[in-house]
Amino acid sequence: MKALIYSLLILLALISTIACNEENLDLKPLTETEANYFTQELDYERSVVALYSKLADHYTYNNNNWEHEFFLLPGDDITSVNAYAYEVFSTLQPGDGDLNRAYDLYYQLINRTNTFLEKIAMDEEREKSVYASINTRDNHKGEALFLRGLTNFMLWNYFGTSPVINERINSQDAINPPSSDGIQLLDQAIADFTDAAALLPSSWPDVYRGRATSNSANGFLGKAQVFKASWTGDNGLYSQAISSFDKISGKSLVANYRDNFSINSENNDESLFEVQNSNPTATDNVWLSNDDFTVIGTMSAFYGFFNNHWSFWDGTPWVATEKLINAIDPDDPRLPEIVNTADKHIQKYILEDQLTNTGVGSLNNFRMLRYADVLLLKAEALNETGNQNEAIALINQVRARARNMGSTGEPADLATGASQDQVRQWIRDERLVELAGEGQRWLDLRRWHKAGHINLSNFDFSSDTQSFNIQMPKHLLYPIPTGEVDLNKNVKQNEGY
């Protein structure tokens, strides 16, 4: 008995000694956490990829929750038999599921970029950086700033007054940021693009093709400056936009218009930025979210609404408006690349496409900014600063590419010597044709309305199938989603909703 007691006392003493050893309490977690991440350059590289993947969520199938109507249906280039709220406007409400989903995705990307920028700042303060090259760190920082700028640009165009969030939310006091005012979101986008342009490389090695470059940042910077000029009437901003566009180098119009929407010519000389849609593994799954890290989601795109793919379920194809078809000369070589006149189906992205292993997602990149867009925006800036003939030359450059695709001689060059108002109309017409079905039209129409160049209250949308109820200024913005207004009492609903 004494021997047993003695043995127990020794065991208790050993346990006590072990338990009091702090080294035994400092156990490493079984999985990666934020505290033990960002300790090597590879961690930052992986995190940058996560930023791009969140952007891709806007253009994918996303578990049968495509949100393309959010940015494709408003405007006068695309229509549908179904009365989508984003086309007819009168039924658009703050509780709309696509609206709430898009808003959440934008702010999820904002949160990712702010978290990443916080980690970059911490590395900058280290005595020894984890980066082998400081240039790489600057490039990563530029990518995050570019993607935050792009998101702020979209938030301003669609929601206008949603909060500006420039830092990671780390405290209870910061979780309810107030509504922004006026052009605060647009100004933040301009600041982000400006900083990004100074940090991003002019190009990437082929293995990293498609990542944001200084051309991407300067292109969107000039675009944001044109938008701000349209909105505020500050003509000095047009000169700033011209300067930003002039910093773009090594870009040109490709010979064949179709190459801008073909999977066989992604990231070409005309492309300034594309969403890199892919099928990274054999288990690509369009029915799963990219945020569920226990499974593999998708980086693919979705274009089923253009060809009435079975995955569009009970939807009806989104087709060209009569206005768009009538705006394209029958001899314009772009016509069959844009629309099938027999059934009015939009042809872009689906003429040369390749589906992922699911048979639903597309490998074809979504193009967000093309050099043709830049040329027409620069033409607009030149026209507004009194340089009509220079503006006409850029419009003709876009038209000449189309003409050179065929032998018909259409569309012909526009004559010099036109008035400012005439050139404005030419730019509006050319942007309708050149950028049809690319999600640009509504953003153009709303800023031209604000500038007083058109009036959306009685605008000709030329749809055979829909009755529009546009109310100004209400419908210049989408409503702030119900989920945001209910959770954040500092956010105010947009006018009229």
Secondary structure, DSSP 8 states (H G I E B T S, - for coil): -HHHHHHHHHHHHHHHHHHT-HHHH----SS--GGG-SSSHHHHHHHHHHHHHHHHTTTS-TTT---THHHHSSSSSEE-SS--HHHH-TT--TT-HHHHHHHHHHHHHHHHHHHHHHHHHHHHHSSS-S-S-HHHHHHHHHHHHHHHHHHHHHHHHHTSSS----S---SGGGSS-----TTHHHHHHHHHHHHHHHHS-S---GGGTTS--HHHHHHHHHHHHHHHHHHH--THHHHHHHHHHHT--S----S-GGGGS-GGGTT-TTEEEEE--B--STT--TTS-TT-TTS---B-B--HHHHT-GGGTT----EE-HHHHHHS-TT-TTHHHHEETTTTEE-TTTTT--B-TTSSSB-S-EEEEEHHHHHHHHHHHHHHTT-HHHHHHHHHHHHHHHHHHSSS--S----SS--HHHHHHHHHHHHHHHTTTTT-HHHHHHHHHHHTSS-GGG-----SS------TTGGGS----HHHHHH-TT----TT-
